[in-house]
């Protein structure tokens, strides 16, 4: 993978029905040198599964704590 030219941070919480559409819009851009860091704040829906199903290495899903909030703290 080449070094990203652009980094996009996508915060999310319980948005499984929307996150796929948001990330799909990134995948059709003309500039392929990006990374999209999805920050999931301990969602209780299928947000993680939707992001992982995309399977693009430019869209990592960092592990967050099980509790919502800054740093996984309640």
N, C-alpha and C positions, 0 to 999 in steps of 0.2 A: 504494500500500500504506500502511495506517495504521501509526503508530508501535507497535511491539510492547509489550504490557503485561508479557509474560513472555519470558525467554530461557532456552532449554534447551540445554545442551551435551551432545552425544552422542559420546563417544570410541569409536572402533571400530578393529579390526584383524582382517582376514580374517573378516568376519561377514556375507558376502553373503546367506547363507541366513536370517539373523535380522534384519538391519537394516530390511528392508521392513516386516516385521511391527511392529517397534518404532515406526517413523515413521507407519505407518498408524494406530496407536493415538493418536498426536497429532492426526491429521487429523479424528478423530471426536469430539474434545473439544468441549464447548459454548462455550468461550472461543476465538474465532478470532484474537485479537490476540497471537500468539506468533511467535517465531523459533526454529528449531531448528538450531543450528550443529553440523554433523556434522564431527568432526575425525578424519580417516582417517590412521592412522599407517603410511602406505606399504603398504597391503594388496597382496597378490599375487593376490587372487581378484577377483570381479566386484562388490565393494562399491561402487566409484565408479559403475559403470553402473546398479546398482539404485537408488542415491540419485538420480542424474540422471534416471532414467526416471520418477520420481514427478512431476517437473516443477512443483513448487510453489515460488513465489518466497520463501516463508517458510522454506524448507529449503535454504539455500545450502551449497555444499560448497567451503570454502576450499582453495586449492591448498597442498599440503604438499610438502616435499622428497622425493626418491626414497628416502632412507634413513630407517629407523625411528628413533624416539627423540626427545628434546627438540629442537625446532627443526630436525628433519631431520638431526641429527648422529648419527654412528654411536656 
